[in-house]
Amino acid sequence: MKKLYILIFAANLFSAQNPELLNNKWQITKVVGELLPTDQIPPAMPYQQITEFSANPSKLNLSFFNTVGAEITYTGDNMFIVNSKACTLADYWGDNGQVNSFFGLLCDFFKKDANYFYNISNNENEKILTVSNATFQEIHFKSAILATKENDINKISVYPNPSSDIIKIEKLKPNSSLELTDVSGKAVKTMANIKSEKTEINIKNLPLGIYYLKVNGQPLQKIIKK
């Protein structure tokens, strides 16, 4: 009976969540706070940045070049607690440090055992998500409406990542092209007119480090050679 009550309580917490939080992809528009001199606007970056909340398992995955991955618990109406958090720490070399600095704000915002409140509102044709912490800081998001080409890109599977030798790419469209570049933007591997929906890239002879994969000229994913 005790287990039944726990399951009912957990189900009620889940059902209390705004389904719009879970069923949308979000893009960061700014970070605001009393200790910040001005609103912090995300610097321009050629890589997709999408934030998603899930319920089973309960997770937050925030992407802005690097990623914040957090195990969370929904603790009531429009609230959650961070149980654990990990941030990737690759350096972005495409500017003078603005992307790295901005991601530092995002990583520091989420802390283990801290409580967060969120609110979702409508602004004309898009939804606005605001996540607040106990130190009067907020991250603002808008609902991400992906273009058709971006949706096609998002369906592509790339694994394993990190990898030491072979990267497998699946769900490609016919006659796709691939380009793998290093952090300076120099192409280190290229493939054109790929007939199959599946292919592989051999990275065994590449130096350890960070690379970026483009499909048909569109940035798809950061690749880590380990």
VOTORLUM-577240 format. One record per residue (C-alpha): x, y, z; residue in one letter; chain. Coordinates in nm, 2 decimals, always signed. Example, Ala and Ser with C-alpha at 12.3 -4.5 7.8 and 13.67 -1.06 7.14 Angstrom:
residues 2
{site {+1.23, -0.45, +0.78}, 'A', 'A'}
{site {+1.37, -0.11, +0.71}, 'S', 'A'}
This chain:
residues 226
{site {+0.00, +0.00, +0.00}, 'M', 'A'}
{site {+0.29, +0.24, +0.08}, 'K', 'A'}
{site {+0.44, +0.18, -0.26}, 'K', 'A'}
{site {+0.10, +0.25, -0.42}, 'L', 'A'}
{site {+0.08, +0.59, -0.24}, 'Y', 'A'}
{site {+0.43, +0.67, -0.36}, 'I', 'A'}
{site {+0.34, +0.59, -0.72}, 'L', 'A'}
{site {+0.02, +0.79, -0.70}, 'I', 'A'}
{site {+0.22, +1.09, -0.55}, 'F', 'A'}
{site {+0.48, +1.06, -0.83}, 'A', 'A'}
{site {+0.22, +1.04, -1.10}, 'A', 'A'}
{site {+0.04, +1.35, -0.96}, 'N', 'A'}
{site {+0.37, +1.54, -0.97}, 'L', 'A'}
{site {+0.42, +1.45, -1.33}, 'F', 'A'}
{site {+0.07, +1.54, -1.43}, 'S', 'A'}
{site {+0.11, +1.87, -1.25}, 'A', 'A'}
{site {+0.38, +1.97, -1.50}, 'Q', 'A'}
{site {+0.29, +2.20, -1.78}, 'N', 'A'}
{site {+0.29, +1.97, -2.09}, 'P', 'A'}
{site {+0.43, +2.26, -2.29}, 'E', 'A'}
{site {+0.75, +2.24, -2.10}, 'L', 'A'}
{site {+0.80, +1.88, -2.21}, 'L', 'A'}
{site {+0.67, +1.90, -2.56}, 'N', 'A'}
{site {+0.87, +2.19, -2.69}, 'N', 'A'}
{site {+1.23, +2.25, -2.79}, 'K', 'A'}
{site {+1.36, +2.57, -2.65}, 'W', 'A'}
{site {+1.62, +2.83, -2.76}, 'Q', 'A'}
{site {+1.79, +3.07, -2.51}, 'I', 'A'}
{site {+1.72, +3.44, -2.57}, 'T', 'A'}
{site {+1.89, +3.60, -2.27}, 'K', 'A'}
{site {+2.02, +3.56, -1.91}, 'V', 'A'}
{site {+1.92, +3.82, -1.66}, 'V', 'A'}
{site {+2.00, +3.88, -1.29}, 'G', 'A'}
{site {+2.05, +4.14, -1.03}, 'E', 'A'}
{site {+2.43, +4.08, -1.02}, 'L', 'A'}
{site {+2.47, +4.11, -1.40}, 'L', 'A'}
{site {+2.54, +4.46, -1.54}, 'P', 'A'}
{site {+2.30, +4.41, -1.83}, 'T', 'A'}
{site {+2.09, +4.14, -1.99}, 'D', 'A'}
{site {+2.33, +3.88, -2.13}, 'Q', 'A'}
{site {+2.23, +3.80, -2.49}, 'I', 'A'}
{site {+2.37, +3.48, -2.65}, 'P', 'A'}
{site {+2.65, +3.55, -2.89}, 'P', 'A'}
{site {+2.61, +3.44, -3.25}, 'A', 'A'}
{site {+2.72, +3.08, -3.32}, 'M', 'A'}
{site {+2.68, +2.86, -3.62}, 'P', 'A'}
{site {+2.57, +2.55, -3.42}, 'Y', 'A'}
{site {+2.22, +2.46, -3.32}, 'Q', 'A'}
{site {+2.14, +2.52, -2.95}, 'Q', 'A'}
{site {+1.84, +2.34, -2.82}, 'I', 'A'}
{site {+1.72, +2.29, -2.47}, 'T', 'A'}
{site {+1.48, +2.00, -2.38}, 'E', 'A'}
{site {+1.30, +1.88, -2.07}, 'F', 'A'}
{site {+1.20, +1.52, -2.04}, 'S', 'A'}
{site {+0.98, +1.33, -1.79}, 'A', 'A'}
{site {+1.09, +0.96, -1.83}, 'N', 'A'}
{site {+1.36, +0.99, -1.73}, 'P', 'A'}
{site {+1.33, +1.33, -1.57}, 'S', 'A'}
{site {+1.62, +1.52, -1.73}, 'K', 'A'}
{site {+1.72, +1.86, -1.85}, 'L', 'A'}
{site {+1.95, +1.89, -2.15}, 'N', 'A'}
{site {+2.07, +2.24, -2.24}, 'L', 'A'}
{site {+2.29, +2.30, -2.54}, 'S', 'A'}
{site {+2.49, +2.61, -2.63}, 'F', 'A'}
{site {+2.80, +2.47, -2.81}, 'F', 'A'}
{site {+2.87, +2.28, -2.48}, 'N', 'A'}
{site {+2.59, +2.11, -2.29}, 'T', 'A'}
{site {+2.45, +2.11, -1.94}, 'V', 'A'}
{site {+2.30, +1.77, -1.85}, 'G', 'A'}
{site {+2.10, +1.75, -1.53}, 'A', 'A'}
{site {+1.90, +1.48, -1.35}, 'E', 'A'}
{site {+1.60, +1.66, -1.21}, 'I', 'A'}
{site {+1.29, +1.59, -1.01}, 'T', 'A'}
{site {+0.96, +1.78, -1.07}, 'Y', 'A'}
{site {+0.86, +1.89, -0.72}, 'T', 'A'}
{site {+0.53, +2.05, -0.78}, 'G', 'A'}
{site {+0.34, +2.29, -1.01}, 'D', 'A'}
{site {+0.60, +2.46, -1.23}, 'N', 'A'}
{site {+0.89, +2.36, -1.01}, 'M', 'A'}
{site {+1.19, +2.12, -1.02}, 'F', 'A'}
{site {+1.50, +2.04, -0.82}, 'I', 'A'}
{site {+1.84, +1.96, -0.97}, 'V', 'A'}
{site {+1.97, +1.63, -0.83}, 'N', 'A'}
{site {+2.29, +1.62, -1.03}, 'S', 'A'}
{site {+2.46, +1.83, -1.30}, 'K', 'A'}
{site {+2.74, +1.79, -1.55}, 'A', 'A'}
{site {+2.88, +2.05, -1.80}, 'C', 'A'}
{site {+3.10, +1.98, -2.10}, 'T', 'A'}
{site {+3.39, +2.22, -2.12}, 'L', 'A'}
{site {+3.52, +2.22, -2.48}, 'A', 'A'}
{site {+3.66, +2.56, -2.59}, 'D', 'A'}
{site {+3.49, +2.75, -2.87}, 'Y', 'A'}
{site {+3.75, +2.92, -3.09}, 'W', 'A'}
{site {+3.52, +3.10, -3.33}, 'G', 'A'}
{site {+3.52, +3.43, -3.14}, 'D', 'A'}
{site {+3.71, +3.61, -2.87}, 'N', 'A'}
{site {+3.57, +3.41, -2.59}, 'G', 'A'}
{site {+3.21, +3.53, -2.59}, 'Q', 'A'}
{site {+3.05, +3.18, -2.64}, 'V', 'A'}
{site {+3.27, +3.03, -2.37}, 'N', 'A'}
{site {+3.18, +3.31, -2.13}, 'S', 'A'}
{site {+2.81, +3.29, -2.20}, 'F', 'A'}
{site {+2.81, +2.91, -2.15}, 'F', 'A'}
{site {+2.98, +2.96, -1.82}, 'G', 'A'}
{site {+2.68, +3.16, -1.70}, 'L', 'A'}
{site {+2.45, +2.88, -1.81}, 'L', 'A'}
{site {+2.66, +2.61, -1.64}, 'C', 'A'}
{site {+2.68, +2.81, -1.31}, 'D', 'A'}
{site {+2.30, +2.88, -1.31}, 'F', 'A'}
{site {+2.21, +2.52, -1.24}, 'F', 'A'}
{site {+2.34, +2.39, -0.91}, 'K', 'A'}
{site {+2.30, +2.05, -0.73}, 'K', 'A'}
{site {+2.01, +2.04, -0.48}, 'D', 'A'}
{site {+1.88, +2.38, -0.58}, 'A', 'A'}
{site {+1.52, +2.46, -0.65}, 'N', 'A'}
{site {+1.40, +2.62, -0.98}, 'Y', 'A'}
{site {+1.07, +2.78, -1.08}, 'F', 'A'}
{site {+0.95, +2.80, -1.44}, 'Y', 'A'}
{site {+0.68, +3.00, -1.62}, 'N', 'A'}
{site {+0.55, +2.96, -1.98}, 'I', 'A'}
{site {+0.36, +3.24, -2.15}, 'S', 'A'}
{site {+0.26, +3.32, -2.51}, 'N', 'A'}
{site {+0.41, +3.60, -2.71}, 'N', 'A'}
{site {+0.22, +3.63, -3.04}, 'E', 'A'}
{site {+0.30, +3.30, -3.23}, 'N', 'A'}
{site {+0.58, +3.17, -3.00}, 'E', 'A'}
{site {+0.60, +3.05, -2.64}, 'K', 'A'}
{site {+0.83, +3.20, -2.38}, 'I', 'A'}
{site {+0.98, +3.00, -2.10}, 'L', 'A'}
{site {+1.15, +3.16, -1.80}, 'T', 'A'}
{site {+1.35, +2.95, -1.55}, 'V', 'A'}
{site {+1.43, +3.13, -1.22}, 'S', 'A'}
{site {+1.66, +3.04, -0.94}, 'N', 'A'}
{site {+1.68, +3.14, -0.58}, 'A', 'A'}
{site {+1.94, +3.42, -0.64}, 'T', 'A'}
{site {+1.71, +3.62, -0.87}, 'F', 'A'}
{site {+1.86, +3.51, -1.19}, 'Q', 'A'}
{site {+1.66, +3.40, -1.49}, 'E', 'A'}
{site {+1.72, +3.22, -1.82}, 'I', 'A'}
{site {+1.47, +3.32, -2.09}, 'H', 'A'}
{site {+1.39, +3.08, -2.38}, 'F', 'A'}
{site {+1.16, +3.09, -2.68}, 'K', 'A'}
{site {+1.00, +2.79, -2.85}, 'S', 'A'}
{site {+1.23, +2.67, -3.13}, 'A', 'A'}
{site {+1.05, +2.64, -3.46}, 'I', 'A'}
{site {+1.28, +2.43, -3.68}, 'L', 'A'}
{site {+1.28, +2.48, -4.05}, 'A', 'A'}
{site {+1.23, +2.17, -4.28}, 'T', 'A'}
{site {+1.60, +2.14, -4.35}, 'K', 'A'}
{site {+1.68, +2.16, -3.98}, 'E', 'A'}
{site {+1.41, +1.89, -3.90}, 'N', 'A'}
{site {+1.58, +1.66, -4.16}, 'D', 'A'}
{site {+1.92, +1.73, -4.00}, 'I', 'A'}
{site {+1.78, +1.64, -3.66}, 'N', 'A'}
{site {+1.67, +1.30, -3.77}, 'K', 'A'}
{site {+2.02, +1.19, -3.86}, 'I', 'A'}
{site {+2.19, +0.96, -3.62}, 'S', 'A'}
{site {+2.56, +0.99, -3.54}, 'V', 'A'}
{site {+2.73, +0.73, -3.31}, 'Y', 'A'}
{site {+2.94, +0.65, -3.12}, 'P', 'A'}
{site {+3.04, +0.98, -2.99}, 'N', 'A'}
{site {+3.31, +1.01, -2.85}, 'P', 'A'}
{site {+3.49, +0.77, -3.07}, 'S', 'A'}
{site {+3.85, +0.65, -3.12}, 'S', 'A'}
{site {+3.81, +0.51, -3.48}, 'D', 'A'}
{site {+3.48, +0.49, -3.66}, 'I', 'A'}
{site {+3.18, +0.74, -3.66}, 'I', 'A'}
{site {+2.86, +0.59, -3.81}, 'K', 'A'}
{site {+2.60, +0.82, -3.97}, 'I', 'A'}
{site {+2.25, +0.69, -4.04}, 'E', 'A'}
{site {+1.92, +0.83, -4.19}, 'K', 'A'}
{site {+2.09, +1.03, -4.46}, 'L', 'A'}
{site {+1.90, +1.15, -4.76}, 'K', 'A'}
{site {+2.02, +1.04, -5.11}, 'P', 'A'}
{site {+2.32, +1.22, -5.25}, 'N', 'A'}
{site {+2.41, +1.38, -4.92}, 'S', 'A'}
{site {+2.75, +1.53, -4.85}, 'S', 'A'}
{site {+2.95, +1.52, -4.53}, 'L', 'A'}
{site {+3.23, +1.75, -4.41}, 'E', 'A'}
{site {+3.43, +1.70, -4.09}, 'L', 'A'}
{site {+3.63, +2.01, -3.98}, 'T', 'A'}
{site {+3.87, +2.08, -3.69}, 'D', 'A'}
{site {+3.83, +2.37, -3.45}, 'V', 'A'}
{site {+3.99, +2.61, -3.69}, 'S', 'A'}
{site {+3.73, +2.53, -3.96}, 'G', 'A'}
{site {+3.97, +2.33, -4.18}, 'K', 'A'}
{site {+3.81, +2.03, -4.35}, 'A', 'A'}
{site {+3.98, +1.71, -4.24}, 'V', 'A'}
{site {+3.74, +1.46, -4.40}, 'K', 'A'}
{site {+3.49, +1.51, -4.69}, 'T', 'A'}
{site {+3.24, +1.28, -4.86}, 'M', 'A'}
{site {+3.01, +1.37, -5.15}, 'A', 'A'}
{site {+2.71, +1.21, -5.33}, 'N', 'A'}
{site {+2.65, +0.95, -5.07}, 'I', 'A'}
{site {+2.40, +0.70, -5.22}, 'K', 'A'}
{site {+2.31, +0.50, -4.91}, 'S', 'A'}
{site {+2.13, +0.63, -4.60}, 'E', 'A'}
{site {+2.42, +0.49, -4.40}, 'K', 'A'}
{site {+2.79, +0.56, -4.41}, 'T', 'A'}
{site {+3.10, +0.57, -4.19}, 'E', 'A'}
{site {+3.39, +0.81, -4.13}, 'I', 'A'}
{site {+3.72, +0.67, -4.02}, 'N', 'A'}
{site {+3.88, +0.91, -3.77}, 'I', 'A'}
{site {+4.14, +0.67, -3.64}, 'K', 'A'}
{site {+4.44, +0.87, -3.78}, 'N', 'A'}
{site {+4.31, +1.21, -3.66}, 'L', 'A'}
{site {+4.46, +1.38, -3.36}, 'P', 'A'}
{site {+4.26, +1.36, -3.03}, 'L', 'A'}
{site {+4.03, +1.66, -2.99}, 'G', 'A'}
{site {+3.71, +1.83, -3.10}, 'I', 'A'}
{site {+3.57, +1.82, -3.46}, 'Y', 'A'}
{site {+3.25, +1.94, -3.62}, 'Y', 'A'}
{site {+3.03, +1.74, -3.86}, 'L', 'A'}
{site {+2.83, +1.91, -4.14}, 'K', 'A'}
{site {+2.57, +1.75, -4.35}, 'V', 'A'}
{site {+2.49, +1.92, -4.68}, 'N', 'A'}
{site {+2.66, +2.23, -4.55}, 'G', 'A'}
{site {+2.46, +2.25, -4.23}, 'Q', 'A'}
{site {+2.63, +2.21, -3.89}, 'P', 'A'}
{site {+2.50, +1.89, -3.73}, 'L', 'A'}
{site {+2.71, +1.78, -3.43}, 'Q', 'A'}
{site {+3.03, +1.82, -3.24}, 'K', 'A'}
{site {+3.25, +1.51, -3.26}, 'I', 'A'}
{site {+3.50, +1.41, -2.99}, 'I', 'A'}
{site {+3.80, +1.20, -3.09}, 'K', 'A'}
{site {+3.92, +1.02, -2.78}, 'K', 'A'}
